[in-house]
Amino acid sequence: MRFGDALIVAYSLPEAPLYSSSMKTLLRTLLSLSLIVWLGAEVFFPIIAAITFSALQPDTQTAGTIVGQLLRILHEIGLVSGMVALAVMALAPALGIYKPRPMLAPMVLIVLMIAVTVYSQFGIIPAMERDRIAAGGSIDATSPPNATTTNFNKLHNRSVVVEETILLLGLATVVLMARAETTRA
């Protein structure tokens, strides 16, 4: 038995319990809101980062510190939103809100989004911070061919790709959720 089939069997209750339409609406709203908040933050973050760096142009160290703090907040928002979305997605078929099979792909995408967020928060950001400290507190104070600067820039580029990946996975999740709406239980 495949993993997906096992989940479907687990969700296949003899008869779905009857839940009020207001409860179903509340859960669908929580799911939508969690995705809206996370994706909205992902879209808004690069705008804020660009404004911060342009406003503090000569002081890139301060701008980087502010953007780093905002990135940590973005990740916290993502992790909470992702856990809420995943919980609602896991409950939805059992509560008769969605059919089980259409929920599998969005659940996998949310798990991937959470995993990539965890990687960025606990892998990339601490490594960038170590490089910044190794550079004497400011990456700008080191020369570009410096190994610390090179590694920091590589990690920064990886961080950008990670955030783009989260956004793309989130958009794919929204599309799959819209498809699940058409096959709702």
Phi, psi and omega in degrees: 000129178284160181302314181299319178294324179295320178295320180296318178298319180297325180277344184280086177277156181308316176209127182300133179297151181274118177245148182297152179295331178291326177292316178297318178297318179299314181293319176296323178294316177301318179297311180297315182297319180298319178290320179298313182298312183295310182291325177298318178295320179297322179287320185284331185304309182296332177293313179297319180298315180297317179295318180298313181292325179286325180289328182251031188320307183287340184250072183291337178295314178295317178300317179297322178296316179296313181295323177299317177296318179296324178295321177297319178295317177303317180294321177297316177301315181297317181293318178293312180299319180296319179292321177297311180300315181296318179297315180294319179297323180290325181278331189306311180296321181293332180268003177077022180274318177227157172286152185296312187299316179295345181273345184296310182297314177299325178295319178297318180296320178295319177298318177296318178299317179296316181298317181292323177296316178299317178301314180294313184294317187253356178245300185288308185300313178298324179293321177295320179295320177298319178295320179298315179295318179297334179275008179087019177100345181216121178296326181296341182282348181259161179278149182306322180283356179300138182299322180295315179296317179299315180294318178301313181296323177296316178294322178298314178298321178296320179299318178298315179297320180298313180295322176296320179297317178300315180298314180295318176297321178296318178296320176297322177298317179299317179298315180293326177292322177296322176294320179296328177300324183285342180246024183303148181295000000 
